């Protein structure tokens, strides 16, 4: 989940729903900014973390009892690789463009590790 700490507590966006928020933003782009394969691009944005179930197998609460931001949930390399490979393959099964965008997303997330 995405957790923003506020003066009054937390603002929490559950991991499966943050892509829908990104899709809403992308859908509002002016027509002149839309690229070829726009519909496929929008689908890639909206579905980019579908099947992301590994977060629910981990402790989502910090030691203090509050929600834990996704960046603080650790995965081993094998689990990270198998999850990324599965998401990329599922995306390619939908459309090559969606697969390419998903692979770029995974590279952005994990290239430094």
trRosetta pair geometry for C-beta under 8 A, 3 or more apart (Angstrom, degrees):
i j d omega theta_ij theta_ji phi_ij phi_ji
1 12 5.6 3 163 -167 134 94
1 13 6.3 164 -169 80 80 48
1 14 5.1 -48 -111 -120 102 39
1 15 5.2 -98 -77 -37 45 78
1 55 7.2 140 -25 168 62 142
1 60 6.5 67 9 -161 113 120
1 67 6.0 -54 82 176 137 127
1 68 7.6 106 52 75 97 56
1 69 7.3 -101 90 -126 69 35
1 70 6.1 174 53 -51 28 91
2 12 7.3 146 78 -158 55 46
2 13 4.2 -5 56 58 105 104
2 15 7.2 128 -20 -88 74 57
2 18 5.5 90 -6 -86 130 140
2 69 6.6 25 -147 -142 38 80
2 70 6.2 -34 -77 1 55 111
3 10 5.5 -34 -159 -159 97 119
3 11 7.3 141 -160 73 47 53
3 12 5.5 -9 -105 -105 74 74
3 13 7.9 -153 -68 28 36 67
3 66 7.6 117 -167 147 150 103
3 67 4.8 178 -97 102 135 109
3 68 6.9 -174 -3 121 148 12
3 69 4.2 -116 41 -79 101 76
3 70 7.9 156 2 -10 85 65
4 10 6.9 136 72 -163 49 63
4 11 4.2 -13 61 58 103 106
4 12 7.9 -153 28 -68 68 34
5 9 8.0 -117 -151 139 59 27
5 10 6.0 -38 -108 -105 51 71
5 11 8.0 -132 -56 21 9 77
6 9 6.1 4 63 59 94 45
6 10 6.6 160 20 -104 88 16
6 11 5.6 74 -26 -22 123 97
9 66 8.0 -173 -168 -128 76 116
10 66 6.1 148 -47 -167 138 111
10 67 5.6 142 165 33 168 114
12 67 5.3 56 -102 45 126 172
13 17 6.1 -129 -178 83 82 101
13 18 4.9 88 137 -82 125 93
13 21 6.8 -41 -152 -11 140 151
14 17 4.9 66 68 16 89 108
14 18 7.5 -154 86 -30 42 82
15 18 6.3 -45 -150 6 33 111
15 49 6.3 -115 162 145 90 145
15 52 5.9 -111 141 105 125 129
15 55 5.1 92 8 41 163 169
15 70 6.1 107 -93 -83 112 132
16 19 7.4 -56 -179 22 39 103
16 49 6.6 -151 -115 108 45 106
16 50 7.3 63 -142 -106 90 51
16 52 6.7 -175 -85 60 72 101
17 20 5.2 -48 -163 32 61 117
17 21 6.7 64 143 -21 77 97
18 21 5.4 -48 -156 33 43 116
18 22 6.6 45 147 -19 69 101
18 49 7.1 27 61 34 95 146
19 22 5.4 -49 -149 36 39 113
19 23 6.3 45 149 -23 66 102
19 45 6.5 166 -169 152 87 55
19 46 5.5 107 143 -165 101 28
19 47 6.6 150 145 -51 149 6
19 48 5.1 -177 -121 42 130 85
19 49 5.0 -172 -40 28 129 96
19 50 7.4 -89 52 -39 159 71
20 23 5.4 -49 -149 33 34 116
20 24 6.7 40 151 -22 63 99
20 46 6.1 47 -100 -146 51 82
21 24 5.7 -48 -153 29 34 113
21 25 6.9 33 149 -16 63 102
22 25 5.7 -54 -155 35 37 112
22 26 6.3 33 151 -17 69 107
22 45 5.2 -135 119 176 109 103
22 46 7.4 -163 79 -85 88 44
22 48 7.7 -26 70 25 146 126
23 26 5.6 -54 -142 39 34 109
23 27 6.1 40 157 -27 67 106
23 42 6.2 83 -144 -171 92 80
23 45 5.0 148 -87 110 72 106
23 46 3.6 41 -80 -84 143 88
24 27 5.8 -51 -145 30 28 115
24 28 7.0 25 156 -19 58 106
25 28 6.1 -66 -163 31 32 109
26 29 5.9 -22 -170 -15 48 113
26 41 7.4 -145 176 128 142 98
26 42 5.8 178 113 -114 128 77
26 45 5.0 64 1 93 159 175
27 42 6.4 72 -81 -134 78 125
29 33 4.6 -109 175 82 112 121
29 34 5.9 138 104 -67 120 78
30 33 5.2 85 63 8 78 104
30 34 7.7 -133 101 -21 43 86
31 34 5.6 -47 -154 12 41 117
34 38 4.3 16 179 -108 111 137
35 38 6.0 152 64 -79 53 76
35 41 6.3 86 61 -38 106 159
37 40 4.3 -43 179 46 94 119
37 41 5.6 108 116 -31 84 92
37 95 7.9 169 -154 142 118 139
37 97 4.6 -137 -174 -153 154 169
38 41 5.4 -56 -147 35 31 115
38 42 6.3 32 155 -19 66 103
39 42 5.7 -53 -151 35 31 111
39 43 6.5 32 150 -18 64 105
40 43 5.5 -52 -148 37 34 113
40 44 6.4 38 151 -22 65 103
40 95 5.1 -100 -134 96 125 155
40 97 4.4 66 130 84 145 129
40 98 5.4 -117 -177 -54 95 87
41 44 5.6 -51 -150 33 32 113
41 45 6.6 32 151 -19 64 103
41 97 7.1 -66 -62 147 66 122
41 101 6.7 143 -125 -73 65 157
42 45 5.7 -52 -150 34 33 112
42 46 6.2 25 156 -13 67 110
43 46 5.9 -59 -141 42 30 106
43 47 5.8 -4 169 9 68 117
43 94 7.0 -152 134 153 135 142
43 95 7.6 80 78 25 139 130
43 98 5.9 -46 97 -101 108 125
44 47 6.6 -72 -132 53 20 89
44 48 6.0 49 163 -73 61 92
44 91 6.8 60 -121 -149 89 120
44 97 7.2 -109 -44 124 135 81
44 98 4.5 -170 -80 -134 98 72
44 101 4.0 43 177 84 158 144
44 102 6.3 -133 -150 -50 103 79
45 48 6.1 -27 -145 -24 22 116
45 101 7.9 -63 -53 153 61 145
47 50 4.6 -31 -164 -5 79 124
47 91 7.7 159 105 -103 114 89
47 94 7.8 109 86 -51 155 172
47 98 7.7 7 67 -161 122 125
48 87 7.8 53 -177 179 53 127
48 91 8.0 25 -119 -92 57 131
48 101 7.6 -90 -100 126 110 104
48 102 6.3 -179 -133 -108 79 80
48 105 5.6 -172 -162 -121 127 177
49 52 4.2 -24 179 -12 87 140
49 87 7.7 -22 -121 -130 38 141
50 87 8.0 144 69 -130 64 96
50 90 7.8 -123 88 123 103 146
51 86 6.7 -135 143 125 140 113
51 87 6.0 179 78 -95 124 82
51 90 6.3 120 -6 17 159 170
52 55 6.2 31 144 -2 95 109
52 83 7.4 67 -123 -175 66 122
52 87 7.4 23 -71 -85 80 131
53 56 5.6 -51 -173 32 66 111
53 57 7.1 62 136 -21 79 100
54 57 5.5 -55 -156 31 49 113
54 58 6.9 38 152 -16 72 107
54 75 6.6 39 144 -104 142 133
54 79 6.5 130 -140 170 148 115
54 83 5.6 -57 -18 -94 141 145
55 58 6.1 -68 -157 36 37 107
55 60 6.9 64 165 -89 87 111
55 70 6.7 -43 -117 -120 129 99
55 73 6.3 66 -128 120 80 171
56 60 7.6 -15 -115 -44 43 130
58 73 5.1 107 109 -156 153 116
58 75 7.8 -93 -65 -78 145 82
59 68 7.0 63 118 7 77 151
59 73 7.8 -178 67 -119 62 93
60 67 6.4 -19 151 -147 89 74
60 68 5.5 -156 -174 39 42 102
60 73 7.3 -13 -104 -85 61 128
61 65 6.0 -14 178 -151 122 31
61 66 6.8 152 -155 79 78 23
61 67 6.4 -62 -108 -104 60 36
61 68 6.0 159 -143 -19 6 100
62 65 7.0 -37 73 29 73 21
62 66 5.2 -5 40 64 112 77
62 67 7.2 36 -4 101 92 15
62 68 4.7 140 -55 -81 77 88
62 72 7.4 12 -93 110 100 151
68 72 5.2 -114 -178 80 99 118
68 73 6.2 112 122 -60 123 88
69 72 5.3 82 67 7 79 104
70 73 5.6 -50 -155 20 47 113
75 79 4.6 -121 -178 90 105 119
75 80 4.7 132 106 -61 122 89
75 83 7.6 -40 177 12 160 141
76 79 5.0 87 58 13 77 104
76 80 6.9 -146 94 -7 36 93
77 80 5.6 -57 -144 39 30 113
77 81 6.1 29 159 -19 67 108
77 113 7.6 -176 -105 137 91 118
78 81 6.0 -56 -145 37 27 108
78 82 6.3 20 160 -14 63 109
79 82 6.1 -57 -142 39 28 105
79 83 6.2 26 159 -16 63 111
80 83 6.1 -61 -149 39 25 109
80 84 6.2 21 157 -16 63 111
80 110 6.3 147 162 -114 126 138
80 113 7.5 -45 134 97 166 154
81 84 5.9 -59 -145 39 28 108
81 85 6.1 28 158 -20 66 109
82 85 5.7 -53 -143 37 30 112
82 86 6.3 32 156 -21 63 107
83 86 5.8 -56 -149 35 29 111
83 87 6.5 25 156 -15 65 107
84 87 5.9 -58 -148 39 31 108
84 88 6.2 29 155 -18 66 108
84 106 4.3 110 -153 -145 114 135
84 109 7.8 -164 -102 71 122 125
84 110 6.5 -63 -78 3 155 154
85 88 5.8 -56 -145 38 29 110
85 89 6.2 28 157 -17 65 108
86 89 5.9 -56 -146 38 28 109
86 90 6.3 28 156 -17 63 107
87 90 5.8 -54 -146 38 30 111
87 91 6.3 31 155 -20 63 108
87 102 5.8 -153 136 -178 93 128
87 106 6.9 154 79 -69 121 123
88 91 5.7 -58 -150 37 30 112
88 92 6.4 29 154 -17 66 105
88 99 6.1 72 -176 -156 69 82
88 102 5.1 173 -109 113 58 115
88 103 5.0 64 -129 -79 120 81
88 106 6.2 -56 -62 -6 111 150
89 92 5.7 -53 -145 37 33 109
89 93 6.4 39 153 -25 64 103
89 99 7.7 25 -116 -125 16 113
90 93 5.6 -51 -152 30 32 116
90 94 7.0 33 150 -20 61 101
90 102 8.0 -153 72 -162 78 174
91 94 5.7 -54 -159 29 37 112
91 95 7.8 -55 168 52 65 61
91 98 4.6 -144 -175 129 88 92
91 99 4.3 148 110 -93 93 54
91 101 7.3 -130 177 65 141 80
91 102 3.6 166 -2 -3 173 152
91 103 7.6 -156 76 -30 139 72
92 95 7.7 -109 -152 77 30 24
92 96 6.3 26 -142 -108 75 47
92 98 7.3 -167 -78 82 27 84
92 99 3.1 54 -79 -95 69 146
92 102 7.7 -113 -37 48 69 129
93 99 7.7 112 4 -71 42 116
94 98 4.7 -33 85 67 116 153
94 99 7.3 165 51 -46 82 82
95 98 4.4 88 61 6 90 106
95 99 6.9 -158 90 -7 46 86
96 99 5.5 -56 -150 38 34 114
96 100 6.3 37 153 -23 67 103
97 100 5.6 -50 -148 33 32 113
97 101 6.5 29 154 -15 64 105
98 101 5.9 -55 -149 39 31 109
98 102 6.3 32 152 -19 65 108
99 102 5.6 -55 -144 38 31 111
99 103 6.3 30 156 -19 66 105
100 103 5.8 -55 -148 36 29 109
100 104 6.5 30 152 -19 64 105
101 104 5.6 -53 -149 36 33 112
101 105 6.4 38 151 -23 65 103
102 105 5.5 -51 -150 32 34 115
102 106 6.5 33 153 -17 66 103
103 106 5.7 -51 -147 37 35 111
103 107 6.3 39 151 -21 65 105
104 107 5.6 -52 -147 36 33 114
104 108 6.4 38 152 -23 64 103
105 108 5.7 -52 -152 32 31 114
105 109 6.5 26 152 -16 64 107
106 109 5.7 -57 -148 38 33 109
106 110 5.9 -19 170 21 69 115
107 110 6.8 -82 -131 56 21 78
107 111 5.0 38 180 -55 68 112
108 111 6.8 -12 -99 2 13 112
110 113 5.1 -58 -161 31 68 116
